């Protein structure tokens, strides 16, 4: 947690997730709002003919965006675990940086529902959207066996 804002260090969280680190995902935090950034790298290309980002990379980016938003709003504690995630691919991802934002649409004690979108040059023209359910675990609950 950041001492001056009482908010979790969300960038450190991203660096603690090996796949997010490999993808090159960072967090742009401004006040109480976060935007995830997938920095373009040639290794992210799925179709070199177009070229276009790999669909799995876009899906993982949206899942990470949703988890980051849940962790950011919940504070310290175990990371949420995905229960189910549906991704709508709306257009090809170009070989440029990609941005993401998520909104928690419903949060209970154990499960949260999140909507996330990814865009590139124009936020009004998302390249993909995700709708997911995540299992929340209180920090004082015992780990599953």
C-alpha positions, 0 to 999 in steps of 0.5 A: 500500500502506498502510505500517502494515498492508502491505495495498493501499489498496483504497479508492483502488483503487475510486476509480481505477475510473471505473464503480465511482466512478460507481456509488458503490461504497466499501470498508469494511475491518476488519482483513483483511476487506473489504465492498463497499458500493453506496450507493443512488442514484436513478440505479441504479433499473432498474424504477421501478414496483417500484422495484428496482435495475437487474440490470446494476448488481447484476452490475457490483457483484458483479464489482467485489466479486470484483475488489476481493477479489482485489486486496486479497489479492494486494496491488499490481499490475495488476487481475485481468480477468474471464474469465467471470462467472455471476450468479444473481439471487435477489430484487429489489434494493430502493432501499437500500444493498447490501453485498457480500463475495467469497471466493476459492475457488481461486487458481492462478498465472494464474487465480482462481475467486471466489464473491461475494454481495450482500445488503441488510438481512439477509446470510443473504438475498442478493439475488444471487450470482456465480461467476467466473473471473479472469485474474491477471497478475504485475506483471513480465509484459509487457502484451498487445498 
